[in-house]
Amino acid sequence: MTATPARSRGVTVPASSANLGPGFDALAVALDLPLTVDVVAREQRRVIAEGLGSDELPSDDGNLIWRALLAYCARFGAAVPDVSLRTRNAIPLERGLGSSAAAAVAGAALGRAVTGAGGSDADVIAVAAELEGHADNAAAAMLGGLVVIADGVARRLQPSQRLRPVVCMPAARQSTAAARGVLPAAVPLADAAANGARTAVVLAGLSGAIGWDAAAMVDVLHEPARLRVMTDSGRLVAALRGAGVAACLSGAGPSVLAVVPAGDERAVATVRDHADAGWQVWPGRWDLAGATEPSGKGHATGARV
């Protein structure tokens, strides 16, 4: 290992919501819920954590952020810095909001920033995806905005500022592995074709290329099986769609993502009205910056790492 870098570095990485209804393993959007990680002089613990999950995540070399930093160093032949990491996390764990992808991106991005060993944003995404398994979440966390993954390549679009996310987060948790385990092995060709068409409409609508169609944010590949298991999420999704609100599982769930017109407080109130006391409703914003070095002016003004 090398000595502690003379110049401390840090990175802020956003949460993300994947699939966006029909875009299974292809679409994701970054959300303004941050994980911030700073490189500090070596302490007894490898990771000193604050915020959500701080009492349960590993503080030793098994921490995902540290493992991602190691994976970056291994990929680029860089010496591993002898440092500790100080984290502040606002992304709920196991809620379908990309907490593990954010951690993996943070570690890989910090590896690049601290060692100076190079590599593109695509390389950081690849390191994170190989370690964590979700290229869609990793791409949104790294690049910010709205991303589509096709043939392993991430392409970024600007999400429409005429729309905003409203995330409904339950107290219950759901591991992605468990949620993936209920998926069907095959689906009818007609269902797959219809899903592909709706994916195009959702992507065009979220990017502002066409008007937003709330009815397009419906999936028949992964959501039916998952919503049968996540009954509370299923009821909320059905209720919101019945009220004319675009709604879907956020990633593998159990959180629910609603997309409403920006500035329409009545739409936000509709979401709140349909979410009972067991849900935390967060009327949020898209994150446009992705993985950035924090600055005194906030996340969106940081420099790309």
C-alpha positions in Angstrom: 0.0 0.0 0.0 1.0 3.6 -0.6 1.1 6.3 2.0 -1.9 8.5 2.6 -2.4 10.9 -0.3 -1.3 14.5 0.5 -4.5 15.9 -0.9 -7.7 14.5 0.5 -10.5 13.6 -1.9 -14.2 13.0 -1.7 -17.1 12.0 -3.9 -20.9 12.5 -3.7 -22.9 9.9 -5.5 -26.7 9.9 -6.0 -29.4 7.3 -5.5 -31.1 5.9 -8.5 -34.3 4.2 -9.6 -34.0 1.5 -12.2 -36.4 -0.1 -14.7 -38.9 2.9 -14.6 -41.7 0.5 -15.3 -41.2 -1.4 -18.6 -37.4 -0.6 -19.0 -36.3 -3.8 -17.2 -32.5 -3.8 -16.7 -32.3 -1.0 -19.3 -33.5 2.3 -17.9 -32.5 4.2 -14.7 -32.7 7.8 -13.4 -30.6 9.4 -10.7 -32.3 10.9 -7.7 -31.1 13.6 -5.4 -30.5 11.4 -2.3 -26.7 11.4 -1.7 -24.0 9.2 -0.5 -20.9 11.2 0.3 -17.5 9.5 0.9 -14.3 11.3 2.0 -10.8 9.9 2.0 -9.2 10.5 5.4 -5.9 9.5 7.1 -5.8 5.9 8.2 -7.8 5.2 11.3 -8.5 2.0 13.3 -11.6 1.4 11.3 -11.4 1.2 7.5 -14.8 2.9 7.2 -16.3 5.4 9.6 -20.0 5.7 8.7 -22.7 8.1 9.5 -26.3 8.2 8.3 -28.6 5.4 7.1 -27.2 1.9 7.5 -24.2 3.1 9.6 -25.0 0.7 12.4 -25.1 -2.4 10.1 -22.7 -2.0 7.2 -19.2 -3.4 7.6 -16.6 -1.0 8.9 -13.7 -3.3 7.8 -12.2 -4.2 4.5 -15.4 -6.0 3.6 -17.3 -2.7 3.1 -18.6 -2.5 -0.5 -17.1 1.0 -1.0 -13.7 -0.2 0.0 -14.0 -3.3 -2.1 -14.9 -1.2 -5.1 -11.8 1.0 -4.5 -9.7 -2.2 -4.4 -11.4 -3.5 -7.6 -10.5 -0.2 -9.4 -6.9 -0.5 -8.3 -6.7 -4.1 -9.4 -8.2 -3.3 -12.8 -5.7 -0.5 -13.4 -2.6 -1.9 -11.6 -2.6 1.0 -9.1 -1.1 0.8 -5.6 -3.8 0.7 -2.9 -3.8 3.8 -0.8 -3.5 3.3 3.0 -6.5 5.4 4.0 -9.8 5.2 5.7 -13.1 6.3 4.3 -15.7 8.6 6.1 -19.2 8.2 4.8 -22.5 10.1 5.1 -25.4 8.2 3.6 -29.0 9.4 2.9 -29.9 6.5 0.6 -32.2 3.9 2.3 -30.8 0.4 2.1 -32.7 -2.5 0.3 -35.5 -0.2 -0.9 -34.9 -0.3 -4.6 -33.0 3.0 -4.6 -29.6 1.9 -5.7 -27.8 2.1 -2.4 -25.3 -0.6 -3.3 -24.7 0.7 -6.8 -23.9 4.1 -5.3 -21.5 2.5 -2.9 -19.7 0.7 -5.7 -19.5 3.8 -7.9 -18.2 5.8 -4.9 -15.4 3.4 -4.3 -14.4 3.1 -7.9 -14.6 6.8 -8.5 -12.5 7.5 -5.4 -9.9 4.9 -6.6 -9.6 6.9 -9.8 -9.4 10.2 -8.1 -6.9 9.2 -5.4 -4.5 7.1 -7.5 -4.7 9.1 -10.7 -4.4 5.8 -12.6 -6.9 6.9 -15.2 -9.8 5.3 -16.8 -13.1 6.7 -18.2 -16.5 7.1 -16.7 -17.4 3.9 -18.5 -14.6 2.1 -16.8 -15.9 3.2 -13.4 -19.3 2.0 -14.3 -17.9 -1.3 -15.4 -16.0 -1.8 -12.2 -19.1 -1.0 -10.1 -21.4 -3.2 -12.2 -19.0 -6.2 -12.1 -18.9 -5.9 -8.4 -22.5 -5.1 -7.6 -24.3 -6.5 -10.6 -26.5 -3.6 -11.8 -25.1 -1.6 -14.7 -28.3 0.5 -15.0 -28.1 1.8 -11.4 -24.3 2.2 -11.7 -24.6 4.3 -14.8 -27.2 6.6 -13.3 -25.1 7.0 -10.2 -22.0 7.8 -12.1 -23.4 10.0 -14.9 -26.5 11.5 -13.3 -29.7 12.2 -15.2 -31.6 9.6 -17.2 -29.6 6.6 -18.7 -30.4 3.7 -21.0 -28.2 0.6 -21.1 -28.0 -1.2 -24.4 -25.5 -3.9 -25.3 -23.5 -2.9 -22.2 -23.1 0.7 -23.2 -24.6 3.5 -21.1 -26.1 6.5 -22.9 -27.2 9.6 -20.9 -30.1 11.9 -21.5 -31.3 14.9 -19.6 -34.5 14.2 -17.7 -37.3 16.7 -18.3 -37.6 19.5 -15.7 -41.3 19.5 -16.4 -41.5 16.3 -14.4 -40.4 15.4 -10.9 -40.0 12.1 -9.0 -42.1 11.3 -5.9 -40.6 8.3 -4.1 -42.7 6.3 -1.6 -40.5 4.3 0.8 -41.9 1.6 3.1 -40.4 0.5 6.4 -40.1 -3.0 5.0 -37.0 -4.0 3.1 -36.4 -6.3 0.2 -33.1 -7.7 -1.1 -32.6 -7.4 -4.8 -31.6 -11.1 -5.0 -34.8 -12.2 -3.4 -36.9 -9.9 -5.7 -35.1 -11.4 -8.8 -35.7 -14.9 -7.6 -39.5 -14.6 -8.2 -39.2 -13.6 -11.9 -40.6 -15.9 -14.6 -38.1 -17.8 -16.8 -40.0 -16.8 -20.0 -42.7 -14.4 -21.1 -44.9 -14.4 -24.2 -43.4 -12.7 -27.3 -46.4 -10.3 -27.5 -45.8 -9.1 -23.9 -42.1 -8.5 -24.6 -42.9 -6.5 -27.8 -45.5 -4.4 -26.0 -43.0 -3.8 -23.1 -40.4 -2.6 -25.6 -42.9 -0.1 -27.1 -43.8 1.3 -23.7 -40.1 1.5 -22.8 -39.6 3.8 -25.8 -42.5 6.0 -24.8 -41.3 6.2 -21.2 -37.8 7.1 -22.3 -39.0 9.8 -24.8 -41.5 11.2 -22.2 -39.0 11.4 -19.4 -36.4 13.1 -21.6 -39.0 15.6 -22.8 -39.0 14.5 -26.4 -42.7 13.9 -26.3 -45.5 14.6 -23.9 -45.6 12.5 -20.7 -48.0 9.5 -20.9 -48.6 8.2 -17.4 -50.2 5.1 -18.8 -47.0 3.9 -20.4 -45.2 3.3 -17.1 -46.5 -0.2 -16.9 -44.5 -3.5 -17.0 -45.5 -7.1 -17.7 -42.1 -8.7 -17.5 -40.9 -8.2 -13.9 -43.6 -6.2 -12.0 -46.5 -8.7 -11.9 -44.4 -11.4 -10.1 -42.8 -8.9 -7.7 -46.0 -7.1 -6.9 -47.7 -10.4 -6.0 -44.9 -10.9 -3.3 -44.7 -7.2 -2.3 -48.4 -6.8 -1.6 -48.3 -3.4 0.0 -46.3 -2.0 -3.0 -48.8 -3.7 -5.3 -51.7 -2.0 -3.7 -50.0 1.4 -3.8 -49.0 1.1 -7.4 -52.6 0.0 -8.4 -54.1 2.9 -6.4 -51.8 5.5 -7.9 -52.4 4.3 -11.4 -56.1 4.3 -10.8 -55.8 7.9 -9.8 -54.1 8.7 -13.1 -50.6 9.0 -11.6 -47.6 7.3 -13.3 -46.3 4.7 -10.8 -44.0 1.7 -10.8 -41.7 -0.3 -8.6 -38.5 1.5 -8.0 -35.9 -1.0 -9.2 -36.7 -4.3 -7.6 -38.8 -2.6 -4.9 -40.3 -2.3 -2.4 -40.2 1.5 -2.9 -42.6 2.9 -5.4 -41.7 5.6 -7.8 -44.3 8.1 -9.0 -43.6 10.7 -11.7 -45.8 13.8 -11.6 -45.7 17.2 -13.3 -43.2 19.6 -11.7 -44.9 22.2 -9.6 -48.2 20.3 -9.4 -48.7 20.1 -5.6 -52.1 18.5 -6.1 -50.4 15.5 -7.8 -48.0 15.2 -4.8 -50.9 15.4 -2.5 -52.6 12.6 -4.4 -49.6 10.4 -3.9 -49.6 11.2 -0.2 -53.3 10.5 0.1 -52.8 7.0 -1.3 -49.8 6.1 0.8 -50.8 5.2 4.3 -48.8 5.8 7.5 -46.4 2.9 6.6 -44.9 4.9 3.8 -42.5 7.8 3.8 -43.3 10.0 0.8 -40.3 12.0 -0.6 -41.2 14.6 -3.3 -37.7 14.8 -4.7 -35.7 16.0 -7.7 -33.7 14.4 -10.5 -29.9 14.4 -9.8 -28.2 15.8 -12.9 -24.5 15.8 -11.7 -23.8 12.1 -11.0 -20.6 11.3 -9.1 -19.0 14.6 -8.2 -16.4 16.1 -5.9 -18.4 18.0 -3.2 -17.9 21.7 -3.2 -19.0 24.4 -0.8 -21.9 25.2 -3.2 -23.4 21.7 -3.0 -23.6 18.5 -5.0 -24.7 19.8 -8.4 -21.7 22.2 -8.6 -19.0 19.7 -8.0 -16.4 18.7 -10.5 -16.4 15.3 -12.2 -14.1 12.8 -10.5 
